Amino acid sequence: MPKPAGFLAPYRVLDLTDHRGLLAGRMLAQLGADVIQIEPPSGSPARAVGPFDDSVQEPHRSLYWAAYAACKRGVTCDLDSEAGQALLRRLVEKADFVIESETPGVMAARGLDQASLRAVNPALIHVSITPFGSEGPKAAWADSDLILWASGGPLLQARDGDRPPLRISVPQAYLHAAADGAGGALVAHFARVRTGVGQHVDVSVQQSVAQATLSSILAAPIGHENFSLRVEPKSKTRKTLDLSGSGARTRRSKWQVRDGLVEMHLALGPAAGRFTNNFVAWMHEEGACDEEVAAWDWVTLPARIENDEITEEDLERVRGMVARFLAPKTKAEVAEVAMRRKLLVAPVATTEDLANSAHHGSRGFFHTVHDAAGRSLRLPGHFAMGVPHGFVAMTPAPLPGQHDDEVYGGLLGMAADEIAALRSTGVIR
């Protein structure tokens, strides 16, 4: 027989997650694992998450489900019933991974917590994705996407002056955690290959999003010790030095261009000041800055600012030059020059930009799948290049209970009348 495609082809994943963790199973499924998405008989709450396609009927409307449940098989099981709990334990005997995103305590109340399931299968890797971790004083706290971004730290950087922080546009805190869950599952798997013993991978969303803090944790290594986004005046006349130079603390790292925005810090100091020198040289060549500014060395500029040789007014004048210089250019023009001149500037891509990207197109990043509603959907495909044998072809997200007979009959060897009995009592759909 030919070797199955996908790095994880020999392995099976039970995906119990709802909208808070679907991505983890999706990533493992793309790597060839047999991921079985388990929904309640009434359907996953993720099917009620938008955006929606109003041209089709339920259960096809949720494009969120279509994207994050792709590549999986789908079954139903009422985990709040004793029969459903017994059914899950039978599946666990055949599984290598379990991923769940229930509120801490819910799985234990069902007798399906990680300790109970690993008693059934000691080699099982159990991944829990929760707001603040499975244990600790905040484990049972209520959460929302806004709460998690705030508690993790990144929301502080989204504040605007003295106004409250601006929320992250599209809910995505759980996407960070789900990706970490997939990575943690594989790390635990490498250990299991050596020891034969499973582990509990306990993912806290708060900790996952804390990594999305614009690399503020790297401030000290580049010479900005005791960095804080909350600027306190050193004196009545001068504020603490902002090593971004662009005035990122005053939200000047986004620059308007003709067709959108580009992201750029006018970096100071030895770590990245040379890139600003490159940018100013480009401005000078096009007559967009004066000789005085062209002569600045942004590598050594911090010392001159500290010594009051260059004032905040001087820096603001340069920011004005930058804004006027970039305004008539397009994102593509800036990106092309950035590559050629080694500039730390990048276009801020819209969804349309990504969908129409020539780069993504040449790499075959988007794959088309045809679902049961007769639609052709473009979905993100392989997340790595050079190892085509490590991934599998995309398949559409399952319908509710689509693979109940296939999984319960084929995998567990249940007879047709047993499956019918489960269906008649509402344990499965």
ChimeraX attribute file (.defattr): number of C-alpha atoms within 10 A of each C-alpha:
attribute: neighborCount
match mode: 1-to-1
recipient: residues
	/A:1	3
	/A:2	4
	/A:3	8
	/A:4	13
	/A:5	17
	/A:6	20
	/A:7	19
	/A:8	20
	/A:9	19
	/A:10	13
	/A:11	16
	/A:12	21
	/A:13	26
	/A:14	24
	/A:15	26
	/A:16	22
	/A:17	25
	/A:18	22
	/A:19	19
	/A:20	23
	/A:21	28
	/A:22	27
	/A:23	25
	/A:24	29
	/A:25	33
	/A:26	24
	/A:27	25
	/A:28	27
	/A:29	30
	/A:30	26
	/A:31	23
	/A:32	24
	/A:33	26
	/A:34	22
	/A:35	27
	/A:36	26
	/A:37	29
	/A:38	26
	/A:39	24
	/A:40	22
	/A:41	18
	/A:42	14
	/A:43	19
	/A:44	19
	/A:45	14
	/A:46	21
	/A:47	21
	/A:48	17
	/A:49	14
	/A:50	12
	/A:51	11
	/A:52	16
	/A:53	12
	/A:54	10
	/A:55	8
	/A:56	13
	/A:57	10
	/A:58	12
	/A:59	14
	/A:60	21
	/A:61	20
	/A:62	20
	/A:63	19
	/A:64	18
	/A:65	26
	/A:66	21
	/A:67	18
	/A:68	23
	/A:69	31
	/A:70	27
	/A:71	29
	/A:72	27
	/A:73	26
	/A:74	24
	/A:75	25
	/A:76	25
	/A:77	26
	/A:78	21
	/A:79	23
	/A:80	15
	/A:81	13
	/A:82	13
	/A:83	17
	/A:84	20
	/A:85	18
	/A:86	14
	/A:87	19
	/A:88	18
	/A:89	19
	/A:90	16
	/A:91	20
	/A:92	20
	/A:93	17
	/A:94	16
	/A:95	20
	/A:96	22
	/A:97	24
	/A:98	26
	/A:99	26
	/A:100	26
	/A:101	23
	/A:102	18
	/A:103	19
	/A:104	20
	/A:105	15
	/A:106	13
	/A:107	17
	/A:108	12
	/A:109	10
	/A:110	15
	/A:111	18
	/A:112	18
	/A:113	17
	/A:114	21
	/A:115	15
	/A:116	15
	/A:117	20
	/A:118	22
	/A:119	11
	/A:120	14
	/A:121	19
	/A:122	16
	/A:123	21
	/A:124	27
	/A:125	27
	/A:126	25
	/A:127	25
	/A:128	28
	/A:129	27
	/A:130	26
	/A:131	31
	/A:132	26
	/A:133	20
	/A:134	20
	/A:135	13
	/A:136	8
	/A:137	9
	/A:138	11
	/A:139	16
	/A:140	16
	/A:141	10
	/A:142	11
	/A:143	14
	/A:144	12
	/A:145	17
	/A:146	16
	/A:147	15
	/A:148	25
	/A:149	24
	/A:150	20
	/A:151	18
	/A:152	21
	/A:153	17
	/A:154	21
	/A:155	22
	/A:156	18
	/A:157	18
	/A:158	16
	/A:159	17
	/A:160	13
	/A:161	11
	/A:162	6
	/A:163	7
	/A:164	11
	/A:165	15
	/A:166	13
	/A:167	17
	/A:168	15
	/A:169	7
	/A:170	7
	/A:171	12
	/A:172	16
	/A:173	24
	/A:174	27
	/A:175	20
	/A:176	20
	/A:177	26
	/A:178	32
	/A:179	21
	/A:180	21
	/A:181	29
	/A:182	21
	/A:183	16
	/A:184	18
	/A:185	24
	/A:186	17
	/A:187	13
	/A:188	19
	/A:189	21
	/A:190	11
	/A:191	13
	/A:192	16
	/A:193	11
	/A:194	8
	/A:195	10
	/A:196	12
	/A:197	16
	/A:198	21
	/A:199	21
	/A:200	17
	/A:201	23
	/A:202	18
	/A:203	24
	/A:204	24
	/A:205	28
	/A:206	23
	/A:207	20
	/A:208	23
	/A:209	23
	/A:210	21
	/A:211	15
	/A:212	16
	/A:213	14
	/A:214	10
	/A:215	9
	/A:216	15
	/A:217	12
	/A:218	12
	/A:219	14
	/A:220	11
	/A:221	9
	/A:222	12
	/A:223	13
	/A:224	15
	/A:225	11
	/A:226	7
	/A:227	17
	/A:228	13
	/A:229	12
	/A:230	11
	/A:231	12
	/A:232	11
	/A:233	11
	/A:234	10
	/A:235	8
	/A:236	6
	/A:237	6
	/A:238	14
	/A:239	13
	/A:240	14
	/A:241	20
	/A:242	19
	/A:243	23
	/A:244	18
	/A:245	25
	/A:246	22
	/A:247	19
	/A:248	18
	/A:249	20
	/A:250	11
	/A:251	14
	/A:252	17
	/A:253	19
	/A:254	19
	/A:255	22
	/A:256	18
	/A:257	20
	/A:258	11
	/A:259	13
	/A:260	16
	/A:261	20
	/A:262	21
	/A:263	14
	/A:264	19
	/A:265	21
	/A:266	27
	/A:267	24
	/A:268	25
	/A:269	21
	/A:270	14
	/A:271	12
	/A:272	19
	/A:273	23
	/A:274	21
	/A:275	22
	/A:276	25
	/A:277	21
	/A:278	17
	/A:279	20
	/A:280	26
	/A:281	18
	/A:282	18
	/A:283	18
	/A:284	16
	/A:285	10
	/A:286	10
	/A:287	11
	/A:288	16
	/A:289	19
	/A:290	13
	/A:291	9
	/A:292	7
	/A:293	17
	/A:294	17
	/A:295	12
	/A:296	15
	/A:297	17
	/A:298	24
	/A:299	18
	/A:300	14
	/A:301	20
	/A:302	20
	/A:303	15
	/A:304	14
	/A:305	16
	/A:306	14
	/A:307	10
	/A:308	11
	/A:309	10
	/A:310	15
	/A:311	14
	/A:312	15
	/A:313	9
	/A:314	12
	/A:315	17
	/A:316	14
	/A:317	13
	/A:318	19
	/A:319	19
	/A:320	10
	/A:321	17
	/A:322	19
	/A:323	15
	/A:324	15
	/A:325	18
	/A:326	20
	/A:327	15
	/A:328	12
	/A:329	15
	/A:330	17
	/A:331	21
	/A:332	13
	/A:333	12
	/A:334	17
	/A:335	17
	/A:336	13
	/A:337	14
	/A:338	18
	/A:339	12
	/A:340	8
	/A:341	14
	/A:342	14
	/A:343	22
	/A:344	20
	/A:345	23
	/A:346	18
	/A:347	21
	/A:348	13
	/A:349	14
	/A:350	11
	/A:351	8
	/A:352	8
	/A:353	11
	/A:354	13
	/A:355	16
	/A:356	11
	/A:357	13
	/A:358	11
	/A:359	10
	/A:360	13
	/A:361	13
	/A:362	9
	/A:363	11
	/A:364	13
	/A:365	18
	/A:366	18
	/A:367	16
	/A:368	15
	/A:369	18
	/A:370	14
	/A:371	17
	/A:372	11
	/A:373	13
	/A:374	9
	/A:375	12
	/A:376	13
	/A:377	16
	/A:378	14
	/A:379	19
	/A:380	16
	/A:381	17
	/A:382	21
	/A:383	10
	/A:384	11
	/A:385	11
	/A:386	6
	/A:387	10
	/A:388	14
	/A:389	13
	/A:390	18
	/A:391	24
	/A:392	21
	/A:393	16
	/A:394	20
	/A:395	19
	/A:396	22
	/A:397	25
	/A:398	23
	/A:399	18
	/A:400	23
	/A:401	23
	/A:402	15
	/A:403	19
	/A:404	20
	/A:405	18
	/A:406	16
	/A:407	18
	/A:408	19
	/A:409	15
	/A:410	12
	/A:411	12
	/A:412	15
	/A:413	12
	/A:414	14
	/A:415	12
	/A:416	11
	/A:417	9
	/A:418	13
	/A:419	16
	/A:420	14
	/A:421	12
	/A:422	17
	/A:423	16
	/A:424	11
	/A:425	10
	/A:426	18
	/A:427	22
	/A:428	25
	/A:429	21
